[in-house]
Amino acid sequence: MGSHGLAMHHFGLLAALGECGSLPQRELIRIMGVDPRNATSIVDELEEQGLITRRQDAMDRRRCNVAITPDGSNVVQQIRREGARMEKEFFQPLDISERSILHTLLLKLYQGLGGDE
C-alpha cells in the first residue's frame, strides 16, 4: 500500500466503498469504526488524490455521500493483486498440509482472544 501512498485506513475506506458503493459519509465512518474527528482528513486525502468523490445529498443537503472513483477502484485492485502475490510468496515454503495446520492454529489463537470465526 505504501507504494500507492496509502495507509491501512485509506485502503479500508476504499475497499468498503468498493463493496458497498456510494455511502453517506457518517455511515461509512460507522462501518469503518473510525473516530469522526479523524475521518474528515482521511476522506479529504483520498478526494485530493482523485480516489473518491464527495457529493451533497440531493434530498438532504446536510448529508454528504462518498463514492469510489474508477481510479480508486483500480488502486484497490492493484493492492489486492500485490497482496495476493506477497501472500503466495510468503507461504511458498509451506506445503498444503502445513498451511492447513497453520490456519487451524492461528484460528484457535484468534478465537481464544474472543474473535469470531
CORURFEN-V909367 format. One record per residue. N is the residue number from 1. OMEGA is omega in degrees with one decimal (* if undefined). Layout:
((N | OMEGA) (N | OMEGA))
//
This chain:
((1 | -179.7) (2 | 179.6) (3 | 177.7) (4 | -179.3) (5 | -177.5) (6 | 171.8) (7 | -178.0) (8 | -178.9) (9 | 175.3) (10 | -178.7) (11 | 179.3) (12 | 179.2) (13 | 178.9) (14 | -179.6) (15 | 178.6) (16 | 178.2) (17 | 177.6) (18 | 179.8) (19 | -171.6) (20 | -174.6) (21 | -179.7) (22 | -179.8) (23 | 169.9) (24 | -175.8) (25 | 179.6) (26 | 179.0) (27 | 177.9) (28 | 179.3) (29 | 179.6) (30 | 179.5) (31 | -176.8) (32 | -176.1) (33 | -178.8) (34 | 174.6) (35 | -178.4) (36 | 179.1) (37 | 179.8) (38 | -172.8) (39 | -177.2) (40 | -179.6) (41 | 177.8) (42 | 179.7) (43 | 178.1) (44 | -178.1) (45 | -179.4) (46 | 177.7) (47 | 178.5) (48 | 179.2) (49 | 179.7) (50 | -176.9) (51 | 175.3) (52 | 172.6) (53 | 176.0) (54 | -179.9) (55 | 176.1) (56 | 179.0) (57 | -177.7) (58 | -178.2) (59 | -177.4) (60 | -173.4) (61 | 176.2) (62 | -175.9) (63 | -179.3) (64 | 176.9) (65 | -178.5) (66 | 179.7) (67 | 177.1) (68 | 177.1) (69 | 174.6) (70 | 177.1) (71 | 178.0) (72 | 177.7) (73 | 178.1) (74 | 179.7) (75 | 178.6) (76 | 179.7) (77 | 178.7) (78 | -179.5) (79 | 178.1) (80 | 177.2) (81 | 178.4) (82 | 178.8) (83 | 178.6) (84 | 178.6) (85 | -179.6) (86 | 179.2) (87 | 179.2) (88 | 179.4) (89 | -177.6) (90 | -176.1) (91 | -177.5) (92 | -179.7) (93 | -179.0) (94 | 174.4) (95 | -175.6) (96 | -179.1) (97 | 179.9) (98 | 177.5) (99 | 179.3) (100 | 178.5) (101 | 178.7) (102 | 178.9) (103 | -180.0) (104 | -179.3) (105 | 178.9) (106 | 177.8) (107 | 178.6) (108 | 176.9) (109 | 179.9) (110 | 179.3) (111 | 177.0) (112 | 177.3) (113 | 179.7) (114 | 179.6) (115 | 175.5) (116 | 176.5) (117 | *))
//
